[in-house]
Amino acid sequence: MTLQAERVDEVVAALRTVLADDQILTSKTDRFNRARVPAPFPVHRWAERVPDLAVLPTSTEQVAGVLRIANDLRIPVVPRDGGTGLTDGAVPLHGGILLDVKRMNRIKELDLDNRTVTVGTGINMLKLNEELARHGLFYPDDPASYPCSLVGGRIGTSGWSLIGSRYGHTRDLVLSFDHVLPTGEVLHVGDGIGHKISKSSSGYQLKHLFMGHQGTLGVATEATLKLYPKPEAELSPFWAFDDYDDAYRCVGALARAGVATFAGAVLFDEWKVAYLRRDDEAYIPQPGDVRALVCAVMYGYEDEVRPAGRRLFRIAKEHGARYLGDEISEGDWAARHDRYATPLHGRTKDGQVVPMSWHCEDAAVNYTNLPSLSRAWHEIVAGLRRQTDVFDDWGMFAYTSADTGVDYLTEIDVGIWEQQLDDRAWELWVRAKRDIAAVALAHQGSISACHGSCRAGEVDLVPDELGRGFDVMLDLKRTLDPHNIMNPGKYLLDRAYETGERP
Ligand SMILES: Cc1cc2nc3c(=O)[nH]c(=O)nc-3n(C[C@H](O)[C@H](O)[C@H](O)COP(=O)(O)OP(=O)(O)OC[C@H]3O[C@@H](n4cnc5c(N)ncnc54)[C@H](O)[C@@H]3O)c2cc1C
């Protein structure tokens, strides 16, 4: 909390001109509940990240009204959807108003002929797909956080989908949206002036500018999404390998095969298999000699998925894969949304079981750089473990991002004993995050394929990754948000307001 009580009263009085009383929340519970995100943070410092008040608007007009008031009064505003982001995007660093989008969760229009749906950005993909299923349709944005992240957060992070190799990611699936600028002005971004155009060459491609900005450029309020027929068939074979190298060669061959129904492939390294076997509640027992795994996923009609599956099975066999059977394959793929959402435990150096929270560092990297990046990341986490019992290495996944196998979202999962995360351990972690990001850049990758890169540690390297592009970000931020009210403190964007010449 950063505002004086009288200032909070002034803001609440102003907000009452656009919101009803029950849309303005000031109690400690309401504020603390909206400060928490899944990425571990020292427990003794949680109070640093609490908003002064929260609002629950129900329309674009109300969001515009809130931002106009905040802009006039120079009060920070942080948009929050599901609050599942892993780079602290929805965490208020300077107090102010937390704008919770969850009540804007209605389906506004279902256009069966043009295959689109228009929704409030507070809607959850699980709920949306339950409704769409009645029409034989689905919206294929499928993150592991599918049951708990919302459309607005997907836009705010420019999310990554597990089945994106077939259907694309959030940026491809959101056709257009209403966006409220920090000054309270409303614009519609997308291709063309209509809401349902998928390709236009007219002017700047503003849709992409207003995605992945982590709430620093305004609030997406209503979005029009692309729809697909609900797939008749899903095939998700899991194959076992004696070592990582064979699994790596196999995943590359599968991804490069150009099979149209191929929706993605996942490589589990030795650390990941060992962790799942040791500590994962959802683990379905696999033979003890399994050291690395590959899963490939296909979606489509029965009569295209089955023959395509035969081709992928042939490729896997040529690379020494052993099929693990239908139960493991179907069960493990079905667990993709649950794996890290439940209470978890990990191990200290001497094998003691302790409660741990999950954290995930992600990067985008080319296929050829995966093995070397993986070795370097495991070494960083091993270095942490040599110094403290707070961290555990839960292994790595590498997922295809595109349909050609060019680049992978690769993640290292780290168990963190959050209750023991004191200031020293937090400093070690921030340094390790910086090192993890540096390794991604040294491998010609991007710091984040998925979550964004504005958390302590990684954020320091964003100017290195973007080069001159970072200066353009600063210029855009200053122009669109003259008083730095939108999510201040994120992405080093406060530099846009420092006086004097930038170097
Ligand atoms: C178990 C688990 C698994 C995950 N798996 C994946 C995965 O597979 N793929 C993936 O991409 N991510 C994944 N994530 C991360 C997270 O779910 C995504 O980043 C997701 O897109 C965040 O959505 P949210 O609704 O929770 O957004 P929030 O966390 O509420 O917000 C995320 C960011 O967007 C901004 N924002 C929120 N709403 C708006 C809006 N309406 N307009 C503008 N900005 C806004 C916020 O200020 C914040 O900076 C996972 C997280 C967890 C906990």
The ligand as an SDF file (V2000), in Angstrom:
LIG
                    3D

 53 58  0  0  0  0  0  0  0  0999 V2000
    0.4220  -23.9510  -13.9480 C   0  0  0  0  0  0  0  0  0  0  0  0
    0.7450  -22.8850  -14.9730 C   0  0  0  0  0  0  0  0  0  0  0  0
    0.9980  -23.2530  -16.2840 C   0  0  0  0  0  0  0  0  0  0  0  0
    1.2790  -22.2780  -17.2490 C   0  0  0  0  0  0  0  0  0  0  0  0
    1.4310  -22.6570  -18.5610 N   0  0  0  0  0  0  0  0  0  0  0  0
    1.5440  -21.7240  -19.5320 C   0  0  0  0  0  0  0  0  0  0  0  0
    1.5860  -22.0940  -20.9160 C   0  0  0  0  0  0  0  0  0  0  0  0
    1.5410  -23.2750  -21.2720 O   0  0  0  0  0  0  0  0  0  0  0  0
    1.6500  -21.0910  -21.8340 N   0  0  0  0  0  0  0  0  0  0  0  0
    1.7090  -19.7760  -21.4770 C   0  0  0  0  0  0  0  0  0  0  0  0
    1.7340  -18.9080  -22.3490 O   0  0  0  0  0  0  0  0  0  0  0  0
    1.7090  -19.4170  -20.1820 N   0  0  0  0  0  0  0  0  0  0  0  0
    1.6120  -20.3400  -19.2100 C   0  0  0  0  0  0  0  0  0  0  0  0
    1.5700  -19.9720  -17.8900 N   0  0  0  0  0  0  0  0  0  0  0  0
    1.6830  -18.5610  -17.5260 C   0  0  0  0  0  0  0  0  0  0  0  0
    0.3390  -17.8020  -17.5240 C   0  0  0  0  0  0  0  0  0  0  0  0
   -0.7410  -18.6820  -17.3620 O   0  0  0  0  0  0  0  0  0  0  0  0
    0.1800  -17.0250  -18.8110 C   0  0  0  0  0  0  0  0  0  0  0  0
    1.1720  -16.0210  -18.8590 O   0  0  0  0  0  0  0  0  0  0  0  0
   -1.2140  -16.4080  -19.0150 C   0  0  0  0  0  0  0  0  0  0  0  0
   -1.2660  -15.8670  -20.3190 O   0  0  0  0  0  0  0  0  0  0  0  0
   -1.5520  -15.3440  -18.0060 C   0  0  0  0  0  0  0  0  0  0  0  0
   -2.9390  -15.1390  -18.0570 O   0  0  0  0  0  0  0  0  0  0  0  0
   -3.7530  -14.5560  -16.8170 P   0  0  0  0  0  0  0  0  0  0  0  0
   -5.1560  -14.4300  -17.2580 O   0  0  0  0  0  0  0  0  0  0  0  0
   -3.4970  -15.3520  -15.6030 O   0  0  0  0  0  0  0  0  0  0  0  0
   -3.0790  -13.1210  -16.7260 O   0  0  0  0  0  0  0  0  0  0  0  0
   -2.5150  -12.2900  -15.4820 P   0  0  0  0  0  0  0  0  0  0  0  0
   -1.4650  -13.0820  -14.7660 O   0  0  0  0  0  0  0  0  0  0  0  0
   -3.6300  -11.7490  -14.6930 O   0  0  0  0  0  0  0  0  0  0  0  0
   -1.8140  -11.0930  -16.2710 O   0  0  0  0  0  0  0  0  0  0  0  0
   -0.6880  -11.3210  -17.0830 C   0  0  0  0  0  0  0  0  0  0  0  0
   -0.1810   -9.9790  -17.6200 C   0  0  0  0  0  0  0  0  0  0  0  0
   -1.1080   -9.4290  -18.5350 O   0  0  0  0  0  0  0  0  0  0  0  0
   -1.5860   -8.1640  -18.0640 C   0  0  0  0  0  0  0  0  0  0  0  0
   -3.0300   -8.1630  -18.3210 N   0  0  0  0  0  0  0  0  0  0  0  0
   -3.9770   -8.8870  -17.6800 C   0  0  0  0  0  0  0  0  0  0  0  0
   -5.1760   -8.6350  -18.2080 N   0  0  0  0  0  0  0  0  0  0  0  0
   -4.9850   -7.7210  -19.1940 C   0  0  0  0  0  0  0  0  0  0  0  0
   -5.8560   -7.0670  -20.1080 C   0  0  0  0  0  0  0  0  0  0  0  0
   -7.1770   -7.3010  -20.1100 N   0  0  0  0  0  0  0  0  0  0  0  0
   -5.3160   -6.1900  -20.9800 N   0  0  0  0  0  0  0  0  0  0  0  0
   -3.9720   -5.9410  -20.9890 C   0  0  0  0  0  0  0  0  0  0  0  0
   -3.1090   -6.5270  -20.1530 N   0  0  0  0  0  0  0  0  0  0  0  0
   -3.6110   -7.4200  -19.2740 C   0  0  0  0  0  0  0  0  0  0  0  0
   -1.2530   -8.1260  -16.5790 C   0  0  0  0  0  0  0  0  0  0  0  0
   -1.0580   -6.8020  -16.1090 O   0  0  0  0  0  0  0  0  0  0  0  0
    0.0240   -8.9320  -16.5460 C   0  0  0  0  0  0  0  0  0  0  0  0
    1.1210   -8.1410  -16.8720 O   0  0  0  0  0  0  0  0  0  0  0  0
    1.3450  -20.9160  -16.8810 C   0  0  0  0  0  0  0  0  0  0  0  0
    1.1170  -20.5430  -15.5480 C   0  0  0  0  0  0  0  0  0  0  0  0
    0.8210  -21.5140  -14.6050 C   0  0  0  0  0  0  0  0  0  0  0  0
    0.5620  -21.0900  -13.1930 C   0  0  0  0  0  0  0  0  0  0  0  0
  1  2  1  0
  2  3  1  0
  2 52  2  0
  3  4  2  0
  4  5  1  0
  4 50  1  0
  5  6  2  0
  6  7  1  0
  6 13  1  0
  7  8  2  0
  7  9  1  0
  9 10  1  0
 10 11  2  0
 10 12  1  0
 12 13  2  0
 13 14  1  0
 14 15  1  0
 14 50  1  0
 15 16  1  0
 16 17  1  0
 16 18  1  0
 18 19  1  0
 18 20  1  0
 20 21  1  0
 20 22  1  0
 22 23  1  0
 23 24  1  0
 24 25  2  0
 24 26  1  0
 24 27  1  0
 27 28  1  0
 28 29  2  0
 28 30  1  0
 28 31  1  0
 31 32  1  0
 32 33  1  0
 33 34  1  0
 33 48  1  0
 34 35  1  0
 35 36  1  0
 35 46  1  0
 36 37  1  0
 36 45  1  0
 37 38  2  0
 38 39  1  0
 39 40  1  0
 39 45  2  0
 40 41  1  0
 40 42  2  0
 42 43  1  0
 43 44  2  0
 44 45  1  0
 46 47  1  0
 46 48  1  0
 48 49  1  0
 50 51  2  0
 51 52  1  0
 52 53  1  0
M  END
$$$$
